[in-house]
């Protein structure tokens, strides 16, 4: 599917209730972690980190509740980068969820204050990653996010846990809502509000269906990701690659990776 529609997601809206946003982010984190959604990109990310010649420090932008991060970090540390670290950041921080991850995951840290991915503070260093969130940015902002990495000469990886297909939209309307109802009692940290807003007043499932559908429609396919990268890096200071990698059990991950070209 090459169609891209710039519709709105509720979680992007400043007035959207934080308690509902947190419930949606917790569900997303649980599912991405349980399904090991981003494991297929670990070799790509490991190679990109090595190409930079810098310490293996990751700065995750738009981290949400940190879905998949600890699995990716653990795999990096077990496959040749034992000193790998990641710092989670977000415009809407989720410290309760992040504290849980940091407590059980060596090398995982977080920035408790709000961080705008389009204006990353200078003291937050590292190879930038964006998991499941790049589609939130319309083209001009997406280009600006990439251009800032180019200006700062820091590598960047953009990863979306979907291949962008009508089948995935169908799953968002059928299978995933049922899964959400089944797994919600097991999501940690425990929140009574999450139970109430899932079963008594099902705002979390309803908004998740909408935002999940819009996420797929807003995703950039690989050719559009490369076009954004070329506009963000008109002088070719980075080496860029984009594509899709398939998980062993079927789903795909769409990616864009840029690394400073030391020979340029």
C-alpha positions in Angstrom: 0.0 0.0 0.0 1.5 3.3 -1.1 -1.4 5.5 -0.1 -0.5 7.9 2.7 -3.2 10.0 4.5 -2.2 12.6 7.0 -5.2 12.0 9.4 -5.1 12.8 13.1 -4.3 10.5 16.0 -5.9 11.3 19.4 -2.7 10.6 21.3 -1.1 13.6 19.4 -3.6 16.1 20.7 -2.4 18.2 23.6 -5.9 18.1 25.3 -6.2 14.3 25.1 -6.5 12.8 28.6 -3.1 11.7 29.9 -4.7 8.7 31.6 -6.1 7.4 28.4 -2.9 8.1 26.5 -0.9 6.2 29.2 -3.2 3.2 28.9 -2.8 3.1 25.1 1.0 3.4 25.4 1.1 0.6 28.0 -0.9 -1.7 25.7 1.4 -0.9 22.7 4.5 -1.5 24.8 3.2 -4.8 26.1 2.3 -6.1 22.6 5.5 -4.9 20.9 7.6 -6.5 23.7 5.6 -9.7 23.8 5.8 -10.2 20.0 9.4 -9.2 19.8 8.3 -6.9 16.9 11.6 -5.1 16.4 14.0 -8.0 16.7 14.5 -8.2 12.9 16.2 -4.8 12.8 18.8 -5.6 15.5 21.5 -6.6 13.0 20.8 -3.4 11.0 21.0 -1.2 14.0 24.1 -3.0 15.3 25.9 -2.5 12.0 24.9 1.2 11.9 26.2 1.8 15.5 29.5 0.2 14.5 29.8 2.3 11.4 29.6 5.5 13.4 32.8 4.6 15.3 31.2 6.1 18.4 30.2 4.5 21.8 27.0 2.4 21.3 24.7 5.0 22.9 21.1 5.2 21.7 18.8 8.2 22.2 15.2 7.1 21.6 12.9 9.9 20.6 9.1 9.6 20.9 9.6 6.6 23.1 6.0 6.3 24.4 6.0 3.6 27.0 9.2 2.1 25.7 7.7 -0.8 23.7 10.3 -3.1 22.3 13.2 -1.1 23.6 14.4 -3.4 26.3 14.3 -6.4 23.9 16.3 -4.5 21.3 18.8 -3.3 23.9 19.2 -6.8 25.3 19.9 -8.3 21.9 22.4 -5.6 21.1 24.3 -6.3 24.3 24.2 -10.0 23.7 25.4 -9.8 20.0 28.6 -7.9 20.1 27.8 -4.6 21.8 27.9 -5.3 25.5 28.3 -1.6 26.4 25.1 -0.6 24.5 22.9 1.9 26.4 19.6 3.6 25.6 18.0 6.8 27.0 14.2 7.1 26.5 12.7 10.5 25.8 9.2 11.7 24.8 7.2 14.9 24.5 4.8 13.2 26.9 7.1 11.3 29.3 5.9 8.0 30.8 8.1 7.8 34.0 6.0 5.1 35.7 6.5 2.7 32.7 10.1 3.7 32.2 11.1 3.2 35.8 9.8 -0.4 35.5 11.9 -1.0 32.4 15.0 0.7 33.9 14.8 -1.4 37.1 15.0 -4.7 35.2 17.1 -3.7 32.1 20.8 -2.9 32.5 21.9 0.0 30.3 18.4 1.5 30.1 17.9 5.1 31.3 15.3 7.8 30.7 14.9 11.6 30.6 12.0 12.5 32.9 11.3 15.9 31.3 9.6 16.5 28.0 11.8 16.3 24.9 10.6 17.6 21.5 12.0 15.4 18.8 12.3 18.4 16.6 14.4 20.3 19.1 16.6 17.8 20.9 18.6 19.4 23.8 22.4 19.4 23.2 23.1 17.4 26.3 21.2 14.4 25.0 23.7 12.6 22.9 23.7 9.3 21.0 22.5 7.5 17.9 18.9 8.6 17.5 16.1 6.1 17.1 12.4 6.5 16.5 10.3 3.3 17.0 6.6 3.3 16.0 6.3 7.1 15.9 7.8 8.6 12.8 4.4 8.4 11.1 3.2 11.0 13.5 5.2 13.7 11.7 3.9 15.3 8.5 6.5 15.5 5.7 7.9 18.9 6.6 8.4 17.9 10.2 9.7 14.5 9.3 12.2 16.1 7.1 13.2 18.5 9.9 13.7 15.7 12.3 16.1 14.0 9.9 17.8 17.2 9.0 18.6 17.9 12.6 20.4 14.6 12.9 22.4 15.5 9.8 23.3 18.9 11.2 24.4 17.4 14.5 26.2 14.6 12.6 24.6 11.8 14.7 23.2 8.6 13.2 19.5 8.0 13.1 17.2 5.0 12.6 13.5 5.2 12.0 11.5 1.9 12.5 7.8 1.2 12.1 6.5 -2.2 13.3 4.3 -2.8 10.2 4.6 -3.3 6.5 1.7 -1.0 5.7 -1.0 -3.2 4.2 -4.8 -3.5 4.2 -4.4 -6.8 6.1 -2.8 -4.9 9.0 -5.7 -2.5 9.0 -8.1 -5.5 9.2 -6.2 -6.9 12.1 -6.4 -3.5 13.9 -10.2 -3.7 13.7 -10.6 -7.4 14.6 -7.8 -9.5 16.2 -5.9 -6.7 18.1 -9.0 -5.4 20.0 -9.8 -8.9 21.3 -6.2 -9.3 22.3 -6.3 -6.0 24.2 -9.3 -7.2 26.2 -7.6 -10.4 27.1 -4.2 -9.1 28.1 -5.1 -5.8 29.9 -5.2 -7.4 33.4 -1.6 -8.6 32.9 0.0 -5.3 31.9 2.4 -3.8 34.4 2.6 -1.4 36.2 -0.9 -2.1 37.4 -3.3 0.7 37.1 -7.0 0.6 38.2 -7.7 3.4 35.7 -6.6 1.1 32.9 -9.1 -1.6 33.9 -11.9 0.9 34.2 -11.2 2.6 30.9 -10.9 -0.7 29.1 -13.9 -2.7 30.5 -16.4 -0.3 32.1 -15.9 2.7 29.8 -13.9 1.3 26.9 -12.1 4.5 25.8 -8.7 2.9 25.6 -9.7 0.1 23.1 -11.8 2.5 21.0 -9.1 5.1 20.7 -6.5 2.4 20.1 -8.5 1.1 17.1 -8.7 4.6 15.6 -5.1 5.5 16.3 -3.8 2.1 15.1 -5.7 2.4 11.8 -4.5 6.0 11.3 -0.9 5.0 12.1 -0.8 2.5 9.2 -2.4 5.0 6.8 0.1 7.7 7.9 3.2 5.4 7.5 5.8 6.3 5.0 6.8 3.4 2.7 10.6 3.0 2.0 10.7 5.0 -1.1 9.1 8.0 0.6 11.4 7.6 3.6 14.4 7.8 1.2 12.9 10.9 -0.5 12.6 12.6 2.9 16.2 11.7 3.7 17.5 13.1 0.4 15.7 16.4 1.0 17.0 16.5 4.6 20.6 15.7 3.4 20.9 17.5 0.0 24.7 17.4 0.1 25.0 13.7 0.8 26.7 13.9 4.2 25.0 10.6 5.3 24.7 7.1 3.9 21.0 6.1 3.8 19.2 2.8 3.4 15.5 2.0 3.6 13.4 -1.1 3.2 11.5 -3.8 5.0 12.6 -6.8 7.0 10.3 -9.7 7.8 9.9 -11.3 11.1 10.3 -15.1 11.2 6.5 -15.5 11.9 5.3 -13.1 9.2 5.0 -9.4 10.1 7.3 -6.8 8.6 9.2 -3.8 9.9 9.7 -0.8 7.7 13.0 1.1 8.3 15.2 4.0 7.4 18.8 4.3 8.7 21.2 7.1 8.2 24.9 7.1 9.2 27.4 10.0 8.8 29.6 9.3 5.7 33.1 9.8 7.0 34.5 9.6 3.5 32.4 12.5 2.2 
